[in-house]
Amino acid sequence: IASTLASAISLQCDWAVDVIKERLQVQQSATSVEGSHYTGSFHALKQIVRTEGLKGIYKGYWATLASFGPFSAIYFMMYEQFKSAARERKGCQDGDLPLINLVTSSCCAGALASWLTSPLD
C-alpha cells in the first residue's frame, strides 16, 4: 500500500513535466492539425491549461497509475525476497550484504516487475 501511495504522489509531481515534454516533442506533427505551436515549456503549460483546463495536464494519469502502483508493489516485494535469498546464501545480516548482491536483487526485482506489469502498460 505504501509503495502504491508513494507512486501516486511522485507521479503527480512528474506527470505535468512529462505531458509538456511530450507535447513539445510531437508539436511538429500536431501543428498542422491543431494549429498551435508551443514556444517553450511555460508557454505549453499556459496553453494547455487555457485550452483544456488543469485536467489537460493530467490526461492519462489514472491509466499510468494503474500500472505504476502494481509495478511498485511487485518491485519492493520481490526486492526484499531477492535480498533475503542472497542473505541466506551468503550467511550474513542485511547490513552486511555486499553491494553487488543489492544491485543484483534490485535488477532482478525490476525485471520481474516490468515483465509482470507490461500488459498494463
Secondary structure as the mmCIF struct_conf table of DSSP 4:
data_model
#
loop_
_struct_conf.conf_type_id
_struct_conf.id
_struct_conf.beg_label_comp_id
_struct_conf.beg_label_asym_id
_struct_conf.beg_label_seq_id
_struct_conf.end_label_comp_id
_struct_conf.end_label_asym_id
_struct_conf.end_label_seq_id
HELX_RH_AL_P HELX_RH_AL_P1 ALA A 2 GLN A 25
TURN_TY1_P TURN_TY1_P1 VAL A 26 VAL A 26
HELX_RH_AL_P HELX_RH_AL_P2 GLN A 27 GLU A 34
BEND BEND1 GLY A 40 GLY A 40
HELX_RH_AL_P HELX_RH_AL_P3 SER A 41 GLU A 52
HELX_RH_3T_P HELX_RH_3T_P1 LEU A 54 GLY A 56
TURN_TY1_P TURN_TY1_P2 ILE A 57 GLY A 60
HELX_RH_AL_P HELX_RH_AL_P4 TYR A 61 LYS A 90
TURN_TY1_P TURN_TY1_P3 GLY A 91 GLY A 91
HELX_RH_3T_P HELX_RH_3T_P2 ASP A 94 ASP A 96
HELX_RH_AL_P HELX_RH_AL_P5 LEU A 99 THR A 117
HELX_RH_3T_P HELX_RH_3T_P3 SER A 118 LEU A 120
#
